[in-house]
Amino acid sequence: MPNPCFSPVFSASAMALIVLCASANARAELGGAMPVDANSSGAEPKTLLNGALRLRTLTDAGNTTINEYATNTGQIIAYAWEGPTMPDLHALLGKYADSYRSGAAALPPDGNLHASRVVRPDVIVESGGPMRGYVGRAWLPAALPPGITADDFR
């Protein structure tokens, strides 16, 4: 069953505004390597799904919680976020940010300012929620290990 927070699409101008107003302080980027040091809480990344994924939880400058997912080799393949501000998508997406922006700009306007889903061959980004209640996720579809789906990123 699709999540209603992620099903609608909104205009490129609204998407651009969200990207411009995003909070700062991302620590890594999609496709990069998960740092081997402890996360901000002092704990090592958690191992999930029988060792297929590693999870590191971060809090950005806007007090948004960001879950960073990496393969067991350390490649970051997804982010999920929830909080009062949008994370810095440009920083999180890294080299995939331009692909995301192109996809967002190509979306037909539908008047919905609260949710979007941008699907590109290399990256998928879903975001939504009311002001001060943002949620979303971004992942690399081709990099998902066998048996891992986007539903595993929360």
Stockholm file with secondary structure:
# STOCKHOLM 1.0

chainA/1-154         MPNPCFSPVFSASAMALIVLCASANARAELGGAMPVDANSSGAEPKTLLNGALRLRTLTDAGNTTINEYATNTGQIIAYAWEGPTMPDLHALLGKYADSYRSGAAALPPDGNLHASRVVRPDVIVESGGPMRGYVGRAWLPAALPPGITADDFR
#=GR chainA/1-154 SS CCCTTTSCCCCHHHHHHHHHTCCCCCCCCTTSBCCSSCCTTSCCCEEEGGGTEEEEEEECTTSCEEEEEEETTCBEEEEEEEESSCCCHHHHHGGGHHHHHHHHHTSCCCSCCSEEEEECSSCEEEEECSTTCEEEEEECGGGCCTTCCGGGCC
#=GC SS_cons         CCCTTTSCCCCHHHHHHHHHTCCCCCCCCTTSBCCSSCCTTSCCCEEEGGGTEEEEEEECTTSCEEEEEEETTCBEEEEEEEESSCCCHHHHHGGGHHHHHHHHHTSCCCSCCSEEEEECSSCEEEEECSTTCEEEEEECGGGCCTTCCGGGCC
//
